[in-house]
Amino acid sequence: VRDNLTFGLKLRRRKWWQKKLSSTNDNLTNGEITQQINQAAAAAGIQQLLARLPQQLSGGERQRVALAQPML
């Protein structure tokens, strides 16, 4: 789950992606990414789910993870 949430933030660090998103200046370090993931997980109440694999989640847990993605 943690890797799924970090995917979008790591993608923003790539140069070709930043060119497509002209309004972003996301040069995030790994520590900043971890901090943002922890904040979004706390806001969505899914801290205990971060170490799980997606197939280990129930339908409701998957929905909460999906709701945490736009918070990043």
MOPAC internal coordinates of N, CA, C and O (Angstrom, degrees):
PM7 1SCF
backbone

  N    0.0000 0     0.00 0     0.00 0    0    0    0
  C    1.4435 1     0.00 0     0.00 0    1    0    0
  C    1.5260 1   109.38 1     0.00 0    2    1    0
  O    1.2310 1   120.52 1   138.14 1    3    2    1
  N    1.3357 1   116.60 1   -41.86 1    3    2    1
  C    1.4691 1   119.61 1   179.50 1    5    3    2
  C    1.5358 1   110.33 1   -60.08 1    6    5    3
  O    1.2310 1   120.14 1   137.77 1    7    6    5
  N    1.3155 1   117.33 1   -42.23 1    7    6    5
  C    1.4658 1   120.61 1   179.93 1    9    7    6
  C    1.5249 1   111.32 1   -64.71 1   10    9    7
  O    1.2310 1   120.38 1   142.59 1   11   10    9
  N    1.3281 1   116.88 1   -37.41 1   11   10    9
  C    1.4611 1   120.23 1   178.52 1   13   11   10
  C    1.5223 1   110.45 1   -64.50 1   14   13   11
  O    1.2310 1   120.18 1   140.42 1   15   14   13
  N    1.3142 1   117.27 1   -39.58 1   15   14   13
  C    1.4572 1   120.29 1   179.90 1   17   15   14
  C    1.5288 1   112.23 1   -71.95 1   18   17   15
  O    1.2310 1   120.19 1   146.27 1   19   18   17
  N    1.3307 1   117.24 1   -33.73 1   19   18   17
  C    1.4676 1   119.61 1  -178.35 1   21   19   18
  C    1.5221 1   112.78 1   -80.02 1   22   21   19
  O    1.2310 1   119.80 1   165.11 1   23   22   21
  N    1.3145 1   117.98 1   -14.89 1   23   22   21
  C    1.4651 1   120.74 1  -175.50 1   25   23   22
  C    1.5285 1   112.53 1   -54.49 1   26   25   23
  O    1.2310 1   120.31 1   130.24 1   27   26   25
  N    1.3187 1   117.01 1   -49.76 1   27   26   25
  C    1.4639 1   120.16 1  -178.50 1   29   27   26
  C    1.5080 1   113.07 1   -64.09 1   30   29   27
  O    1.2310 1   120.22 1   142.18 1   31   30   29
  N    1.3390 1   117.18 1   -37.82 1   31   30   29
  C    1.4623 1   120.12 1   179.44 1   33   31   30
  C    1.5167 1   111.62 1   -69.14 1   34   33   31
  O    1.2310 1   120.28 1   141.58 1   35   34   33
  N    1.3228 1   117.08 1   -38.42 1   35   34   33
  C    1.4622 1   120.02 1   178.18 1   37   35   34
  C    1.5181 1   111.04 1   -69.61 1   38   37   35
  O    1.2310 1   120.64 1   146.56 1   39   38   37
  N    1.3138 1   116.39 1   -33.44 1   39   38   37
  C    1.4512 1   120.39 1   179.44 1   41   39   38
  C    1.5215 1   111.08 1   -65.68 1   42   41   39
  O    1.2310 1   120.37 1   146.71 1   43   42   41
  N    1.3242 1   116.89 1   -33.29 1   43   42   41
  C    1.4596 1   121.05 1   179.47 1   45   43   42
  C    1.5163 1   112.96 1   -64.85 1   46   45   43
  O    1.2310 1   120.24 1   156.59 1   47   46   45
  N    1.3345 1   117.14 1   -23.41 1   47   46   45
  C    1.4623 1   120.18 1  -179.39 1   49   47   46
  C    1.5231 1   112.72 1   -73.67 1   50   49   47
  O    1.2310 1   120.09 1   163.22 1   51   50   49
  N    1.2990 1   117.43 1   -16.78 1   51   50   49
  C    1.4635 1   120.13 1  -177.24 1   53   51   50
  C    1.5153 1   110.41 1   -76.40 1   54   53   51
  O    1.2310 1   120.53 1   -39.95 1   55   54   53
  N    1.3021 1   116.59 1   140.05 1   55   54   53
  C    1.4612 1   122.32 1  -174.98 1   57   55   54
  C    1.5230 1   111.97 1   -62.45 1   58   57   55
  O    1.2310 1   119.26 1   137.38 1   59   58   57
  N    1.3294 1   119.02 1   -42.62 1   59   58   57
  C    1.4648 1   120.64 1  -176.35 1   61   59   58
  C    1.5088 1   111.02 1   -66.67 1   62   61   59
  O    1.2310 1   120.13 1   150.44 1   63   62   61
  N    1.3243 1   117.35 1   -29.56 1   63   62   61
  C    1.4551 1   119.51 1  -179.92 1   65   63   62
  C    1.5293 1   110.14 1   -76.64 1   66   65   63
  O    1.2310 1   119.63 1   143.47 1   67   66   65
  N    1.3139 1   118.32 1   -36.53 1   67   66   65
  C    1.4568 1   121.39 1   179.97 1   69   67   66
  C    1.5161 1   111.50 1   -64.85 1   70   69   67
  O    1.2310 1   120.03 1   149.20 1   71   70   69
  N    1.3117 1   117.54 1   -30.80 1   71   70   69
  C    1.4624 1   120.30 1   177.74 1   73   71   70
  C    1.5220 1   110.55 1   -65.22 1   74   73   71
  O    1.2310 1   120.37 1   144.58 1   75   74   73
  N    1.3258 1   116.89 1   -35.42 1   75   74   73
  C    1.4618 1   120.60 1   179.89 1   77   75   74
  C    1.5252 1   111.71 1   -74.93 1   78   77   75
  O    1.2310 1   120.60 1   150.85 1   79   78   77
  N    1.3161 1   116.45 1   -29.15 1   79   78   77
  C    1.4639 1   120.99 1   179.12 1   81   79   78
  C    1.5281 1   108.25 1  -106.11 1   82   81   79
  O    1.2310 1   120.41 1   -94.20 1   83   82   81
  N    1.3124 1   116.82 1    85.80 1   83   82   81
  C    1.4553 1   121.06 1  -171.27 1   85   83   82
  C    1.5187 1   113.66 1   -64.30 1   86   85   83
  O    1.2310 1   119.68 1   155.12 1   87   86   85
  N    1.3284 1   118.22 1   -24.88 1   87   86   85
  C    1.4570 1   120.07 1  -175.94 1   89   87   86
  C    1.5203 1   113.32 1   -88.02 1   90   89   87
  O    1.2310 1   119.38 1   179.01 1   91   90   89
  N    1.3254 1   118.79 1    -0.99 1   91   90   89
  C    1.4644 1   119.49 1  -177.66 1   93   91   90
  C    1.5117 1   110.78 1   -97.10 1   94   93   91
  O    1.2310 1   121.44 1   -37.41 1   95   94   93
  N    1.2931 1   114.84 1   142.59 1   95   94   93
  C    1.4615 1   121.76 1   170.24 1   97   95   94
  C    1.5195 1   107.24 1  -132.64 1   98   97   95
  O    1.2310 1   121.25 1  -126.58 1   99   98   97
  N    1.3131 1   115.22 1    53.42 1   99   98   97
  C    1.4613 1   122.24 1  -176.28 1  101   99   98
  C    1.5157 1   110.67 1   -88.20 1  102  101   99
  O    1.2310 1   120.89 1   -85.85 1  103  102  101
  N    1.2967 1   115.91 1    94.15 1  103  102  101
  C    1.4565 1   121.15 1   171.80 1  105  103  102
  C    1.5134 1   106.36 1  -109.31 1  106  105  103
  O    1.2310 1   120.89 1  -112.48 1  107  106  105
  N    1.3189 1   115.91 1    67.52 1  107  106  105
  C    1.4555 1   122.45 1  -173.47 1  109  107  106
  C    1.5208 1   111.41 1   -80.87 1  110  109  107
  O    1.2310 1   121.32 1   -41.17 1  111  110  109
  N    1.3130 1   115.08 1   138.83 1  111  110  109
  C    1.4622 1   120.01 1   173.50 1  113  111  110
  C    1.5232 1   107.87 1   -85.84 1  114  113  111
  O    1.2310 1   120.95 1   -11.21 1  115  114  113
  N    1.3178 1   115.78 1   168.79 1  115  114  113
  C    1.4655 1   119.74 1   178.76 1  117  115  114
  C    1.5217 1   111.12 1   -61.62 1  118  117  115
  O    1.2310 1   120.00 1   143.65 1  119  118  117
  N    1.3210 1   117.60 1   -36.35 1  119  118  117
  C    1.4568 1   120.77 1   178.22 1  121  119  118
  C    1.5199 1   112.41 1   -65.39 1  122  121  119
  O    1.2310 1   120.59 1   140.85 1  123  122  121
  N    1.3235 1   116.47 1   -39.15 1  123  122  121
  C    1.4630 1   120.53 1   178.27 1  125  123  122
  C    1.5285 1   111.14 1   -67.96 1  126  125  123
  O    1.2310 1   120.72 1   141.89 1  127  126  125
  N    1.3179 1   116.23 1   -38.11 1  127  126  125
  C    1.4662 1   120.56 1   177.54 1  129  127  126
  C    1.5308 1   109.54 1   -63.38 1  130  129  127
  O    1.2310 1   120.41 1   134.58 1  131  130  129
  N    1.3285 1   116.82 1   -45.42 1  131  130  129
  C    1.4592 1   120.82 1   178.94 1  133  131  130
  C    1.5217 1   110.95 1   -60.72 1  134  133  131
  O    1.2310 1   120.38 1   138.54 1  135  134  133
  N    1.3151 1   116.89 1   -41.46 1  135  134  133
  C    1.4606 1   121.28 1   179.41 1  137  135  134
  C    1.5319 1   110.79 1   -63.47 1  138  137  135
  O    1.2310 1   120.00 1   136.12 1  139  138  137
  N    1.3229 1   117.60 1   -43.88 1  139  138  137
  C    1.4630 1   120.76 1   179.23 1  141  139  138
  C    1.5260 1   111.32 1   -65.55 1  142  141  139
  O    1.2310 1   120.20 1   140.92 1  143  142  141
  N    1.3250 1   117.22 1   -39.08 1  143  142  141
  C    1.4622 1   120.83 1   178.48 1  145  143  142
  C    1.5296 1   109.84 1   -63.36 1  146  145  143
  O    1.2310 1   120.49 1   135.41 1  147  146  145
  N    1.3215 1   116.67 1   -44.59 1  147  146  145
  C    1.4677 1   120.05 1  -179.50 1  149  147  146
  C    1.5233 1   111.24 1   -64.70 1  150  149  147
  O    1.2310 1   119.73 1   141.15 1  151  150  149
  N    1.3314 1   118.12 1   -38.85 1  151  150  149
  C    1.4602 1   121.26 1   178.41 1  153  151  150
  C    1.5263 1   111.26 1   -65.83 1  154  153  151
  O    1.2310 1   120.03 1   135.86 1  155  154  153
  N    1.3259 1   117.54 1   -44.14 1  155  154  153
  C    1.4617 1   120.89 1   179.17 1  157  155  154
  C    1.5222 1   110.99 1   -65.91 1  158  157  155
  O    1.2310 1   120.48 1   140.68 1  159  158  157
  N    1.3349 1   116.68 1   -39.32 1  159  158  157
  C    1.4651 1   120.36 1   178.50 1  161  159  158
  C    1.5280 1   110.86 1   -65.01 1  162  161  159
  O    1.2310 1   120.51 1   140.79 1  163  162  161
  N    1.3238 1   116.64 1   -39.21 1  163  162  161
  C    1.4661 1   119.90 1   178.26 1  165  163  162
  C    1.5239 1   110.46 1   -66.52 1  166  165  163
  O    1.2310 1   120.03 1   138.96 1  167  166  165
  N    1.3207 1   117.55 1   -41.04 1  167  166  165
  C    1.4627 1   121.13 1  -179.78 1  169  167  166
  C    1.5295 1   111.30 1   -64.96 1  170  169  167
  O    1.2310 1   120.44 1   143.94 1  171  170  169
  N    1.3312 1   116.77 1   -36.06 1  171  170  169
  C    1.4681 1   120.78 1  -179.54 1  173  171  170
  C    1.5275 1   112.54 1   -89.18 1  174  173  171
  O    1.2310 1   120.38 1   171.71 1  175  174  173
  N    1.3426 1   116.87 1    -8.29 1  175  174  173
  C    1.4584 1   120.49 1  -179.67 1  177  175  174
  C    1.5178 1   113.33 1    72.28 1  178  177  175
  O    1.2310 1   120.12 1  -144.76 1  179  178  177
  N    1.3196 1   117.37 1    35.24 1  179  178  177
  C    1.4711 1   120.37 1  -177.12 1  181  179  178
  C    1.5297 1   112.54 1  -120.70 1  182  181  179
  O    1.2310 1   119.57 1  -155.86 1  183  182  181
  N    1.3234 1   118.42 1    24.14 1  183  182  181
  C    1.4615 1   120.45 1  -178.43 1  185  183  182
  C    1.5236 1   111.70 1   -56.99 1  186  185  183
  O    1.2310 1   120.06 1   141.63 1  187  186  185
  N    1.3211 1   117.49 1   -38.37 1  187  186  185
  C    1.4604 1   121.21 1  -177.25 1  189  187  186
  C    1.5255 1   112.25 1   -72.63 1  190  189  187
  O    1.2310 1   119.69 1   168.84 1  191  190  189
  N    1.3185 1   118.20 1   -11.16 1  191  190  189
  C    1.4630 1   121.36 1  -177.68 1  193  191  190
  C    1.5332 1   113.08 1   -96.03 1  194  193  191
  O    1.2310 1   119.46 1   172.08 1  195  194  193
  N    1.3199 1   118.63 1    -7.92 1  195  194  193
  C    1.4611 1   121.58 1  -172.68 1  197  195  194
  C    1.5248 1   113.87 1   -61.94 1  198  197  195
  O    1.2310 1   119.84 1   150.59 1  199  198  197
  N    1.3076 1   117.91 1   -29.41 1  199  198  197
  C    1.4732 1   120.78 1  -177.41 1  201  199  198
  C    1.5223 1   112.66 1   -89.10 1  202  201  199
  O    1.2310 1   119.47 1   176.03 1  203  202  201
  N    1.3153 1   118.62 1    -3.97 1  203  202  201
  C    1.4645 1   121.34 1  -176.76 1  205  203  202
  C    1.5291 1   112.01 1   -86.24 1  206  205  203
  O    1.2310 1   121.80 1   -20.98 1  207  206  205
  N    1.3307 1   114.17 1   159.02 1  207  206  205
  C    1.4524 1   121.13 1   171.94 1  209  207  206
  C    1.5324 1   108.64 1   -85.08 1  210  209  207
  O    1.2310 1   119.40 1   -29.32 1  211  210  209
  N    1.3190 1   118.76 1   150.68 1  211  210  209
  C    1.4685 1   120.17 1  -178.43 1  213  211  210
  C    1.5257 1   113.75 1   -56.98 1  214  213  211
  O    1.2310 1   119.26 1   144.24 1  215  214  213
  N    1.3105 1   119.01 1   -35.76 1  215  214  213
  C    1.4626 1   119.88 1  -178.94 1  217  215  214
  C    1.5260 1   112.01 1   -73.02 1  218  217  215
  O    1.2310 1   119.66 1   170.14 1  219  218  217
  N    1.3147 1   118.25 1    -9.86 1  219  218  217
  C    1.4540 1   122.23 1   177.23 1  221  219  218
  C    1.5241 1   112.47 1   -89.19 1  222  221  219
  O    1.2310 1   120.00 1   178.43 1  223  222  221
  N    1.3247 1   117.60 1    -1.57 1  223  222  221
  C    1.4586 1   122.32 1  -177.23 1  225  223  222
  C    1.5188 1   111.47 1   -94.89 1  226  225  223
  O    1.2310 1   120.99 1   -32.42 1  227  226  225
  N    1.3166 1   115.71 1   147.58 1  227  226  225
  C    1.4594 1   119.97 1   172.97 1  229  227  226
  C    1.5291 1   108.25 1   -78.36 1  230  229  227
  O    1.2310 1   120.74 1    -6.66 1  231  230  229
  N    1.3085 1   116.18 1   173.34 1  231  230  229
  C    1.4626 1   120.40 1  -179.39 1  233  231  230
  C    1.5222 1   112.27 1   -61.03 1  234  233  231
  O    1.2310 1   119.92 1   137.94 1  235  234  233
  N    1.3304 1   117.76 1   -42.06 1  235  234  233
  C    1.4579 1   121.54 1   179.40 1  237  235  234
  C    1.5170 1   112.16 1   -67.14 1  238  237  235
  O    1.2310 1   120.71 1   141.37 1  239  238  237
  N    1.3311 1   116.24 1   -38.63 1  239  238  237
  C    1.4649 1   119.97 1   177.61 1  241  239  238
  C    1.5267 1   111.00 1   -65.36 1  242  241  239
  O    1.2310 1   120.32 1   141.53 1  243  242  241
  N    1.3117 1   117.00 1   -38.47 1  243  242  241
  C    1.4666 1   120.52 1   176.98 1  245  243  242
  C    1.5231 1   110.92 1   -63.13 1  246  245  243
  O    1.2310 1   120.41 1   142.36 1  247  246  245
  N    1.3162 1   116.81 1   -37.64 1  247  246  245
  C    1.4604 1   120.55 1   178.51 1  249  247  246
  C    1.5212 1   110.99 1   -66.31 1  250  249  247
  O    1.2310 1   120.09 1   139.86 1  251  250  249
  N    1.3176 1   117.44 1   -40.14 1  251  250  249
  C    1.4626 1   120.00 1   178.53 1  253  251  250
  C    1.5151 1   111.42 1   -65.12 1  254  253  251
  O    1.2310 1   120.38 1   141.47 1  255  254  253
  N    1.3408 1   116.88 1   -38.53 1  255  254  253
  C    1.4664 1   120.47 1   176.56 1  257  255  254
  C    1.5350 1   109.54 1   -63.84 1  258  257  255
  O    1.2310 1   120.55 1   137.54 1  259  258  257
  N    1.3125 1   116.55 1   -42.46 1  259  258  257
  C    1.4674 1   120.14 1   178.85 1  261  259  258
  C    1.5231 1   111.16 1   -63.23 1  262  261  259
  O    1.2310 1   119.91 1   145.17 1  263  262  261
  N    1.3155 1   117.78 1   -34.83 1  263  262  261
  C    1.4564 1   120.59 1   178.31 1  265  263  262
  C    1.5327 1   111.81 1   -72.27 1  266  265  263
  O    1.2310 1   119.68 1   155.08 1  267  266  265
  N    1.3187 1   118.21 1   -24.92 1  267  266  265
  C    1.4555 1   121.14 1   179.16 1  269  267  266
  C    1.5248 1   111.87 1   -75.67 1  270  269  267
  O    1.2310 1   119.52 1   155.90 1  271  270  269
  N    1.3314 1   118.51 1   -24.10 1  271  270  269
  C    1.4657 1   121.17 1  -176.64 1  273  271  270
  C    1.5262 1   113.30 1   -61.34 1  274  273  271
  O    1.2310 1   118.73 1   135.29 1  275  274  273
  N    1.3286 1   120.02 1   -44.71 1  275  274  273
  C    1.4661 1   118.31 1   179.19 1  277  275  274
  C    1.5204 1   114.36 1   -69.05 1  278  277  275
  O    1.2310 1   119.85 1   165.59 1  279  278  277
  N    1.3348 1   117.90 1   -14.41 1  279  278  277
  C    1.4617 1   120.92 1   178.70 1  281  279  278
  C    1.5067 1   112.09 1   -70.66 1  282  281  279
  O    1.2310 1   120.16 1   165.26 1  283  282  281
  N    1.3241 1   117.30 1   -14.74 1  283  282  281
  C    1.4537 1   121.22 1  -176.07 1  285  283  282
  C    1.4672 1   112.09 1   -84.69 1  286  285  283
  O    1.2310 1   120.10 1   180.00 1  287  286  285

